[in-house]
Amino acid sequence: MTEHFITLSTTEPNNNIGIVKLRHADVNSQAIVARIVENGQPKNFEGLQPFFCLMAQEVTGQGVSEEAVISFDATKGILTYIASDNALQMVGRNEAYFSFRKQEDERWIEQFSTRTFNYIVEKSIYSQPFKDSNYWWTFKELNRIFNQYIEDGKNSWEDFVNQNKEILESVDPGGKILSELLAARNGKPNLKTRIDDLENETTAQLAQTNLFVGEKVNAKEFGFVTDAVGQNDTLFDEFFSNPLYKNKTLYFPSGLYLFNKWHDIKDNFSIEMDLTTELRLMEAQLAFITVGYFKTGSFVQDDNFLIRGKIKGGTINGNNLCDVTLGTNWIGNGGLHVDDIVINGFKRRGFYTGYRQDTSVNLGGGNYVNRARIHNTSGSISGTWGIYDDGSDNYFDNIITQDVQCGVYTRNGMFGNIHPWISKPEWYAGSVAASIDGNGSMFERLMVDTVETVFRFMGSGELKAVAAVNILVYNNVSVSTGDHFLFQKHETVTGRMDYSISNLISRNKTNMLYGGQTISSLYGSVTNVVGDTSGFQTYSTALSQLNNLGNLFSKNNLGVTDYKDLDNHFGESGIVYVNQTVDTGLGVFQGIALTIVASSDYGVQIIFHDSALMRYRIRIKGSLSAWKNIISA
C-alpha cells in the first residue's frame, strides 16, 4: 500500500504538506497518514472520532463526501485514512480536511478540525475514453467483458483474446502500446509500482526544498520542539547545511527553543523570530551562533567566499555558557544583517566581528546591526564587551548595551544612536562607553549617563582619527539607578589624545573629580597632547569661543576665594596644589563644560594643561547672577 505522510495543523494558517497525488480507481491501495499538531505539538484527540471530509468542487458543486476514519492512534495524534471511491471520484484538485467529533445521543458534534489541505486525483486508464469507429470504448468496459468472460467459465486468455480481437486491435494496432508499456516498467514488477516509486521520490524532494509553499519554513512544522532539548540541534544543522534551503527563511514562532551545540552558519541564510521567541544555549560552548567562523580556503572575493545572511526578531541567549552569543567572522556582500533583536547570556562578547582564523586579513566587514539590546546577565562585568567590533566597515544603529565593562570596542566602525549604561554602582569604576583602537571610526548621537568614561583612545605609533558628532554625556543618574552615581567621577576622554573630535556636548551633574581622586587615574596613559578640541560645546552656550579666560574672571570679580582649589595636579610626584592664582592654570586651553551642581550652585569645569603637559581640572562656583554674566562675557 502506498502511504503519503503529512502533517496537519489545527492552528497554523496553512499546512505546507506539499503535493499529494492519488491515482483514480486505485481504491483501498493508497493511504494518507496524517500527524495532527496544535501550535507545533502533537494533538491528542482521545475520545473523539475523526472523519475525512471532502469538500465540493467549486465549479460543479460535486464531490461532497464524509467518511469515518477507522485506523488512528489518538494519544499520539496520528491517523491513517485509506482512500475510498468517494475520495477518488473527482479527477483533478480536491480540497479536504479532518474533523474530530464527539457523539452525543445519536448526533456527532464537531470539537475541532484541521486546516484545509489539497490532494490531486490523477487520471487512470479507467477514466480515459478511446474511440473505435462510431463508438467510444474504455478500458473499464474491457475489464467488464473480461470479468464476465471468467464468470462464464472460460479461463483461457487466448480464447479471450481471439474472441475480442477486433476490440483489442482497435485499442492497440500491432501491439505497439503493449510493447511500450512493458518497456516502461523498467525492471519493476509492473508499471504502477514504478510510477508510485517515482511519485514518492519526487514528493520527498519537493518536501525537502521548501515544505512546498512560500519562502518561509515554519520551524515547528519542520520538527523543532519548544521547552525541551531534543532534535533542535540536528534540525538546525540540517536546514542550514542543505543547499536545497539556500536563500530560504527559517521562521521560529513564539516559544523557547533549547540547543546544546555551537552552530556556525556558512552562507546564504535567513532566520526570523517572533518578538517572544528565544533561542537558548544549554551546554557550555565557545560561542552560540556564528556566521562564517569556520569558512576555510584562500582569500578570494567571489561568491564562494561571501557571507549573506539575516537574523531578525526574538532573543538569542547564550545562558552565560559561552564567550560569544552572536558573531560573524567573514567579509560580506551586504554582510550579516541583524535587526530588532535581544542578545544576552555571554561571558565576554555579546556581538562579535573578527578576523578569519586562517589569514591575517581583516574580513569581518559589511555587517549591519539595527535595533539591538545587548545585556550582560552573568553577574560580573569584568572583561565584557557589548559589541566587540574587531572587523572593519561595520555599521551599528539604535543599540543599547547594559552592564558591560565596555559598551563598544571598535577599529573603524560606524555607530549611531548608541546608549551604554551600567545598572549597579559597584560596576561603575572602570566602565567605558567606547574604546577606539583604529583609524576612521565615527560616532553620532552617543548617549552616555551611568558609565565612567565616554571615550578611551587606544593604540600607539600611528595617527588615529575619529569623528564624534552630537555626543551627549548626561548626568550620572537615571530612572533605574536613582542618585547612586551622582558623586562618581565622570570623564569624557581618556587615553591617547591624537584623535580629532568635533561637536562634543557634555552635560554633567557631578564633580568631575570627587573625593580626592588623582588625575593620573584618568590620564595615566597620556603621553602626547595634540588633539583638536576646538569644537567642544557647553550645555547651552559655546563658552569655548571665549578667547581670554583671565578676562572672564576679572569681568565677574571672581578671585582666589571665589573658586575651589585645584582639585588635583598630575605631576612627577603627584603633588596636590591648592589656593593657586588663576594664572597658574592659563596654559593651552582645551575645553569647557558647564556643570549644574544644584539649582543655586552653578559651576564651570575648565580643562587645560601647561607647558609641562600637566593636566588640571578646576571647578569654579558662583551665584546664578554671576553665571549669567559669565555666559555673556
Steps between C-alpha positions, in 0.01 A plus 500: 500500500628846408509736799516880487630652827378850579480735800175691552462787744192621682656843562748599226374702201602224258630147522788505252449131426610511141352308209299184570405311184254212502415283199137482390340158557787372718253433777624376840865500385594858588511648848543846651686478831440828681678636807269749674673789681392805697751785536764263369431228760318166446126538559340237721145424375426215738125444539419653161419343164691639200318547168642556153305786344519560125378843394289571192665603173483878457376483141268199492401477865559125481715276710377554856591202718536418868653181639602382843870422538552148631874487576649753744713546814324781687760551774778556244284710272541268200232364266503293181231556237479246217369671189163365390298544181348812652837668546610408148181579310604844367809516278708811565552721807297410809464679835454310824551516874466275804225567751511369858161437655339384818180296499214622712186289482477425129674814379863567422614842625822644361761599761771628267640448151827536309578765245393416146751307289510413131563178314494418131316206343680403182336341201512127456426274208152455641428869470639543144273427201622386158323491162426203272305597187179657620523362852679612815669225696684499830738259665243471772264348243768252396546412864127440531501273194799307632342452843179388336703259290647346815162474662379308196758232575757577235847514652718516194664838428554396140129430459422845640747670263372309196138573573567873565766553236318785328471700820863443595623585152305824507665590828858396412560425133802272467550480878711816501345643817541171682866487401558857621327429830715193563816701425386784729499265800881535505559193709211559738241223545240724337462855369292614798781413741751704302267801478428486874872482582576800279219703655616422854858597415393824330267594784777442755736725303237772481445472874869556561505803272271728699222303658338578163359842578651850511842628605462436875532166673317473832746358753230314692364341185858411408526309827653745751363461853453758775580483872706183458842392380439260215571504133544877463879485452473234230221681316684836518810351339290310246315812390803724453729238348252383236543694172131445427423758773738764367343848518204366702385642834478280809215651703481432875150568639465617859656261751821389673731289282786325680837406349811318622749586224690788348348561155705660224306596187702513180308724260172609340259467786213675673361457851182673607349488848195637675581761765416243771721230346820397679785278383690386811828313544499224764859369499834683530647596161749755364217672313128451433416621148767621259516566128791395281724429798642179357504589130830381357698550184714772350377856507313549171210742475254300296158354568656205682654730760230754578258501789142601441264451789224647714383454857187683613296516820500301822773426754826311462607392849840347566377423853838614643654184353695646208757773432311629194122494458485618137786571263632503146849436369478562127486776242153575368333602179234686690629299796305377798188705576370483857178682587271543800672248726602438862846350561589382849656223707864547391815479711714735287345637181139553405542569128838428342659574163851380440783365295494176310699235680715393203615845383610831645272689264222685679182364348225566752343786306179602333280403794200703613339480844187704571268516801689270736508473878818332620481406868763330714313284754798306639518693829845643426616761248873435514638444151165538322410690183157565356632538145851379420557634151836355403408519131468800273230713338216367713197713583307497827186705563248525786698287745466473879775324693442425867729388780817451297841637587532644151193578294681511166847399385575594139775544245320711242130435534209738455262553792175695534254528790709296746416492872732310738404494870574327830229403749709448817731755668757234587553438126553866414875527557690422183192490277537646150244595239730461199859380457647604164803318367522594135471755224182666378235402755186712506253556784179698468246542779688305767301540823683427824391532862602229748836414347827635640684575174342599170798447265817303558750544217734204462792393283839657440747596232259634238271795450145418598184671381148486636197713418269556796185698422225598746631296791277544805657433840215527747484507878621198690146414591213321330151374570634154580794604715375806688773706668739208549742642244463868583845550655696264277769651282387530140766556236444564133831399345794293619794325339684624192425855392600486131134475398282763338166573670233747395161610631530332837227599745567412863221529756625390841339533842787391718841603623723385217756400761340414830647374825864588432548263208813581302516609140741216434213259548341664198791599282775265604555382142523847345841559339415755233242776474432616145127439461257752355238591761392830349152365443425428867170662598322568826159417633335801337767739373829460314726628779786343308487807275630724783851613425617631837430296811667768712248753375222261598620501861568873528178600330298313760717597799593141575816461703687222670240470773218466249605173347586162632860399535664312221362155562807313384822538314655228290873554546817312567431441865125531495506828698161653575504878447258717698404870504679576176439811296300488185814558294636164611245330287518716192679270259378354174122511528335161439127518575216618720192320629225663703399313814173539687575379850175622653234755421689770695854374443628538146850408398723487199771243445803608303734245348850621407865410526826689540827480311612201706195307374359496854124481481259680735132527549362800697147536626387859564190592700296812484152640534232462236531868403876468471460210262268696278777756466759232430293344225469838330864593549 
